[in-house]
Amino acid sequence: MTITKLGVVGTGTMGNGIAQVAGQTGLDVVAVDIEQEFLARAKEMIEKNLGRMVKKEKIGEADAEKALAQITFTTDYDALRDRELIVEAVTEKPRIKFDTFAKLDELTGAEAILASNTSTISITEIAAHTKRADKVIGMHFMNPVPMMKLVEVIHGLATSEDTHKVVDELAKRMGKAPILVNDYPGFVSNRILMPMINEAVYALMEGVAGVAEIDGVMKLGMAHPMGPLRLADLIGTDVCLAIMEVLHEGLGDSKYRPCPLLRKLVAGGYLGNKTGVGFYDYRVDPKNPTPQEF
Ligand SMILES: NC(=O)c1ccc[n+]([C@@H]2O[C@H](COP(=O)([O-])OP(=O)(O)OC[C@H]3O[C@@H](n4cnc5c(N)ncnc54)[C@H](O)[C@@H]3O)[C@@H](O)[C@H]2O)c1
């Protein structure tokens, strides 16, 4: 099966990027969120990103218009009924994911593939909330979606080889490089990345160094394009905390305990780029944010 009709559920940081790339690929895209306001923000973000690509002469103006015209933004789940594949990118909370999958399972045709962009939640457990576990798979795009090549594809216990083949082909058509991994907490990407970010927050909390110094060491010394604290802001400190909770619970090892400073930031609404403040303050100059003092 070659996918032409795609659904994207949840149009936040990741969902709008997935919808954009799918639109650029020429797929017929239905993007669903719970509030018009979130959809309007997603559309604005896509317009801005495509506009930037036109300015840099990576694509023509007509391509940008065509890509945007491929996407229907709606709060109506019914618009997903005829979708051949749906990528779920809702908030990283198990209950919300499980309910969303149960709903999509009721709504869509028996042949539709249901993919999750979850960073850590078990694909096998998500699939158990549907009657089509063989057609449930992880399709973990990276942030920012239009720029990052990797799609970590995750096989749940019951995911079929046919489902994998369809998703592999789709990811490649979207200009991505899919890599297949197994279903364990954090998969490969966040099993390795997130403990590093969490350790950077511990180093900050314990006064080993400040925000700029920690990021500076990792950038200049380890050739990371972005320091771990800046990356935490980009990902969203709430998403980072949610991932650490899943690693901690799923692997049962105290080395994965979330740093109390990370919890404090999330509790205070310091979620990073999306709220304008996290480890850095983005409100004055988003491109050159000010490191915060803790
Ligand atoms: N942020 C990252 O860097 C990153 C990277 C890879 C994967 N992910 C994963 O992608 C998923 C989405 O993360 P995000 O950072 O885009 O989150 P986000 O908070 O930016 O966006 C989530 C969106 O889902 C919507 N939503 C919530 N419940 C919904 C429902 N029932 N139906 C439809 N929409 C609903 C919200 O309104 C919001 O717009 C998560 O599973 C996350 O773990 C995030």
The ligand as a Tripos MOL2 file, in Angstrom:
@<TRIPOS>MOLECULE
LIG
   44    48     1     0     0
SMALL
NO_CHARGES

@<TRIPOS>ATOM
      1 N1          9.0580   18.1710   21.3360 N.am      1 LIG1
      2 C1          9.9590   17.3490   20.8300 C.2       1 LIG1
      3 O1         11.1280   17.6840   20.6400 O.2       1 LIG1
      4 C2          9.5590   15.9530   20.4460 C.ar      1 LIG1
      5 C3         10.4350   15.1910   19.6420 C.ar      1 LIG1
      6 C4         10.0310   13.9190   19.2150 C.ar      1 LIG1
      7 C5          8.8080   13.4230   19.6210 C.ar      1 LIG1
      8 N2          7.9960   14.1720   20.4350 N.ar      1 LIG1
      9 C6          6.7060   13.5890   20.8100 C.3       1 LIG1
     10 O2          5.7090   14.1500   19.9680 O.3       1 LIG1
     11 C7          4.4650   14.2000   20.6730 C.3       1 LIG1
     12 C8          3.9530   15.6250   20.6600 C.3       1 LIG1
     13 O3          4.8960   16.4350   21.3170 O.3       1 LIG1
     14 P1          4.9620   18.0060   21.0850 P.3       1 LIG1
     15 O4          6.2860   18.4480   21.5940 O.co2     1 LIG1
     16 O5          4.5490   18.3280   19.6930 O.co2     1 LIG1
     17 O6          3.8260   18.4770   22.1220 O.3       1 LIG1
     18 P2          3.0190   19.8490   22.1390 P.3       1 LIG1
     19 O7          2.5820   20.0300   23.5450 O.co2     1 LIG1
     20 O8          3.7670   20.9320   21.4530 O.co2     1 LIG1
     21 O9          1.7290   19.5050   21.2130 O.3       1 LIG1
     22 C9          0.7600   18.5630   21.5470 C.3       1 LIG1
     23 C10        -0.5230   18.9420   20.8280 C.3       1 LIG1
     24 O10        -1.4820   17.8980   21.0030 O.3       1 LIG1
     25 C11        -2.7440   18.4910   21.1560 C.3       1 LIG1
     26 N3         -3.6520   17.5390   21.7740 N.ar      1 LIG1
     27 C12        -3.7310   17.1390   23.0730 C.ar      1 LIG1
     28 N4         -4.7000   16.2390   23.2280 N.ar      1 LIG1
     29 C13        -5.2570   16.0450   22.0060 C.ar      1 LIG1
     30 C14        -6.2960   15.2210   21.5180 C.ar      1 LIG1
     31 N5         -6.9720   14.4090   22.3090 N.pl3     1 LIG1
     32 N6         -6.6120   15.2850   20.1920 N.ar      1 LIG1
     33 C15        -5.9240   16.1080   19.3570 C.ar      1 LIG1
     34 N7         -4.9160   16.9070   19.7670 N.ar      1 LIG1
     35 C16        -4.5910   16.8770   21.0710 C.ar      1 LIG1
     36 C17        -2.4630   19.7270   21.9950 C.3       1 LIG1
     37 O11        -3.5230   20.6570   21.9200 O.3       1 LIG1
     38 C18        -1.1710   20.2290   21.3600 C.3       1 LIG1
     39 O12        -1.4120   21.1150   20.2810 O.3       1 LIG1
     40 C19         4.7410   13.6580   22.0660 C.3       1 LIG1
     41 O13         4.4130   12.3010   22.0960 O.3       1 LIG1
     42 C20         6.2410   13.8700   22.2300 C.3       1 LIG1
     43 O14         6.8060   12.9670   23.1280 O.3       1 LIG1
     44 C21         8.3360   15.4240   20.8360 C.ar      1 LIG1
@<TRIPOS>BOND
     1     1     2 1
     2     2     3 2
     3     2     4 1
     4     4     5 ar
     5     4    44 ar
     6     5     6 ar
     7     6     7 ar
     8     7     8 ar
     9     8     9 1
    10     8    44 ar
    11     9    10 1
    12     9    42 1
    13    10    11 1
    14    11    12 1
    15    11    40 1
    16    12    13 1
    17    13    14 1
    18    14    15 2
    19    14    16 1
    20    14    17 1
    21    17    18 1
    22    18    19 2
    23    18    20 1
    24    18    21 1
    25    21    22 1
    26    22    23 1
    27    23    24 1
    28    23    38 1
    29    24    25 1
    30    25    26 1
    31    25    36 1
    32    26    27 ar
    33    26    35 ar
    34    27    28 ar
    35    28    29 ar
    36    29    30 ar
    37    29    35 ar
    38    30    31 1
    39    30    32 ar
    40    32    33 ar
    41    33    34 ar
    42    34    35 ar
    43    36    37 1
    44    36    38 1
    45    38    39 1
    46    40    41 1
    47    40    42 1
    48    42    43 1
@<TRIPOS>SUBSTRUCTURE
     1 LIG1         1 GROUP 0 **** ****
